[in-house]
Amino acid sequence: MSEERLALLDVYIEQAGYDEVPDMIKGIHFTVQQGELVGLLGPNGAGKSTTIKSILGLLKDFKGKISFMGENKSYAYIPEHPILYDELTLWEHMEFAASVYELDRAVFLERADDLLHRFRLLDEKHQLPGKFSKGMQQKIMLILGFLNKPDVYIVDEPFIGLDPKAIKDFLGMLEEERKRGAGILMSTHVLDTAERICSSFVLLSGGRLVANGTLQDIQKQCDMPDATLFDCFHSLL
Ligand SMILES: Nc1ncnc2c1ncn2[C@@H]1O[C@H](COP(=O)(O)OP(=O)(O)OP(=O)(O)O)[C@@H](O)[C@H]1O
């Protein structure tokens, strides 16, 4: 990534956590630049979700600074577990999101149609998503996230539950958004996909930052010049 690119998200976490352990994560800083896809990696319990909660402003004892920059200073959060209203249809969810984002009606209708088509949910648009499969519900979260075309995406483990076609559609959409200039932070355990699609990585362990940089930077840090991300990950942890 070139140095002149704008940092859209600047994360500086001095410490954050929960009542019992207020410093569950500590000393974590990194940026997400325009057009960059940053993989947030680490074993179970490493602090990935806590980092995301800190960025979203959900932790009361947070110490540090989170700065969103960019044209609109807008972001979308795509959670790991779908959060849906039982009494709203898929289309009503989309209309609700559009009104929160204050999207122009014509823009909304065009994007909505495109997204429903891409994720193959056109036939289900007037149905209640409560009875949809987990993967279909996950696709709704992706659709709602992509609707606003924000500056920054924060995506928590998107691959679990999606079928291979949906993963391909999702990755295609991410690529388009990167090309548009959006920055993406994505937590995942799927290291081979992360290695293929991410431009840089933030590796956490035990609530601390273990590595931050491109695959090349991380290979250098491990002194394993041709190693895969998977091998570097295990060497560093
Ligand atoms: N609400 C909470 N209250 C207290 N401790 C919590 C809470 N949520 C998470 N933790 C603890 O914070 C630590 C980091 O958890 P976190 O969910 O951030 O890890 P993660 O890297 O996202 O893990 P996974 O890959 O399993 O999702 C863990 O030790 C966990 O037990």
The ligand as a MOL file (V3000), in Angstrom:
LIG
                    3D

  0  0  0     0  0            999 V3000
M  V30 BEGIN CTAB
M  V30 COUNTS 31 33 0 0 0
M  V30 BEGIN ATOM
M  V30 1 N -18.5720 -9.7460 28.2050 0
M  V30 2 C -17.4280 -10.1980 28.7040 0
M  V30 3 N -17.1610 -10.1330 30.0380 0
M  V30 4 C -15.9930 -10.5780 30.5520 0
M  V30 5 N -14.9860 -11.1040 29.8050 0
M  V30 6 C -15.2030 -11.1960 28.4830 0
M  V30 7 C -16.4090 -10.7530 27.8640 0
M  V30 8 N -16.3040 -10.9770 26.5180 0
M  V30 9 C -15.0910 -11.5380 26.3190 0
M  V30 10 N -14.4350 -11.6550 27.4860 0
M  V30 11 C -13.0800 -12.2130 27.6570 0
M  V30 12 O -12.1650 -11.3990 26.9190 0
M  V30 13 C -11.1440 -12.2270 26.3380 0
M  V30 14 C -11.0730 -11.9260 24.8460 0
M  V30 15 O -12.2980 -12.3500 24.2660 0
M  V30 16 P -12.7010 -11.9810 22.7650 0
M  V30 17 O -14.1400 -12.3810 22.6000 0
M  V30 18 O -12.3160 -10.5860 22.4820 0
M  V30 19 O -11.7530 -12.9810 21.9460 0
M  V30 20 P -11.7430 -13.3380 20.3890 0
M  V30 21 O -10.3390 -13.1680 19.9360 0
M  V30 22 O -12.7990 -12.5950 19.6730 0
M  V30 23 O -12.0700 -14.8990 20.4460 0
M  V30 24 P -12.8660 -15.8970 19.4330 0
M  V30 25 O -11.9310 -16.1660 18.3220 0
M  V30 26 O -13.0790 -17.0860 20.2870 0
M  V30 27 O -14.1400 -15.2160 19.0350 0
M  V30 28 C -11.4990 -13.6760 26.6530 0
M  V30 29 O -10.6960 -14.0940 27.7500 0
M  V30 30 C -12.9550 -13.5990 27.0630 0
M  V30 31 O -13.2620 -14.5690 28.0330 0
M  V30 END ATOM
M  V30 BEGIN BOND
M  V30 1 1 1 2
M  V30 2 1 2 3
M  V30 3 2 2 7
M  V30 4 2 3 4
M  V30 5 1 4 5
M  V30 6 2 5 6
M  V30 7 1 6 7
M  V30 8 1 6 10
M  V30 9 1 7 8
M  V30 10 2 8 9
M  V30 11 1 9 10
M  V30 12 1 10 11
M  V30 13 1 11 12
M  V30 14 1 11 30
M  V30 15 1 12 13
M  V30 16 1 13 14
M  V30 17 1 13 28
M  V30 18 1 14 15
M  V30 19 1 15 16
M  V30 20 2 16 17
M  V30 21 1 16 18
M  V30 22 1 16 19
M  V30 23 1 19 20
M  V30 24 2 20 21
M  V30 25 1 20 22
M  V30 26 1 20 23
M  V30 27 1 23 24
M  V30 28 2 24 25
M  V30 29 1 24 26
M  V30 30 1 24 27
M  V30 31 1 28 29
M  V30 32 1 28 30
M  V30 33 1 30 31
M  V30 END BOND
M  V30 END CTAB
M  END
